[in-house]
Amino acid sequence: MKKKFGVTIAVLIALCLATATFVGAKSLYETKKVPKGERHRISEIIHPSAKWEKVVDGAANFF
């Protein structure tokens, strides 16, 4: 009788941990829209006089 109780508790704990893992993982990948007042223009992040530089010329160079 004690063995069945221990197995039942172990299964319940495993189910709780699995559920918590899936719920936590889902929340990591959900995205929410940024309110208009909190958005930034590219000129606020990168100075308008900054020079753009090409770093990679296609992925073919890596294979």
C-alpha positions as CSV (number, residue, x, y, z in Angstrom):
1,M,0.0,0.0,0.0
2,K,2.8,2.4,0.9
3,K,4.6,1.6,-2.4
4,K,1.5,2.6,-4.5
5,F,1.2,5.8,-2.5
6,G,4.8,6.7,-3.2
7,V,4.5,5.9,-6.9
8,T,1.3,8.0,-7.1
9,I,3.1,11.0,-5.4
10,A,6.1,10.6,-7.8
11,V,3.8,10.6,-10.8
12,L,1.9,13.7,-9.6
13,I,5.2,15.5,-9.0
14,A,6.5,14.6,-12.4
15,L,3.2,15.9,-14.0
16,C,3.4,19.1,-12.1
17,L,7.0,19.7,-13.2
18,A,6.2,18.9,-16.8
19,T,3.3,21.3,-16.8
20,A,5.3,24.1,-15.2
21,T,8.1,23.5,-17.8
22,F,5.7,23.8,-20.7
23,V,3.9,26.9,-19.4
24,G,7.3,28.6,-18.7
25,A,8.6,27.7,-22.1
26,K,5.5,29.1,-23.8
27,S,5.8,32.4,-22.0
28,L,9.4,32.8,-23.3
29,Y,8.3,32.8,-26.9
30,E,5.1,35.0,-26.7
31,T,5.5,38.5,-28.0
32,K,3.5,41.6,-27.2
33,K,3.1,44.8,-29.2
34,V,5.1,47.7,-28.0
35,P,2.9,50.8,-27.2
36,K,3.4,53.7,-29.6
37,G,4.8,55.9,-26.9
38,E,7.6,53.5,-26.2
39,R,8.8,52.8,-29.7
40,H,12.1,54.3,-31.0
41,R,13.0,55.5,-34.4
42,I,16.2,54.2,-36.0
43,S,17.7,57.7,-35.8
44,E,17.4,57.6,-31.9
45,I,19.4,54.4,-31.9
46,I,21.9,54.9,-34.7
47,H,23.3,58.4,-35.4
48,P,22.1,59.7,-38.8
49,S,25.7,60.4,-39.9
50,A,26.8,56.8,-39.1
51,K,28.3,54.9,-42.1
52,W,26.8,51.6,-43.0
53,E,29.3,48.8,-43.7
54,K,28.6,45.5,-45.3
55,V,30.0,42.7,-43.1
56,V,29.0,39.6,-45.0
57,D,28.5,39.1,-48.7
58,G,26.1,36.2,-48.7
59,A,26.2,32.9,-46.8
60,A,28.0,31.1,-49.7
61,N,31.4,32.2,-48.3
62,F,30.9,30.1,-45.2
63,F,30.1,26.8,-46.8
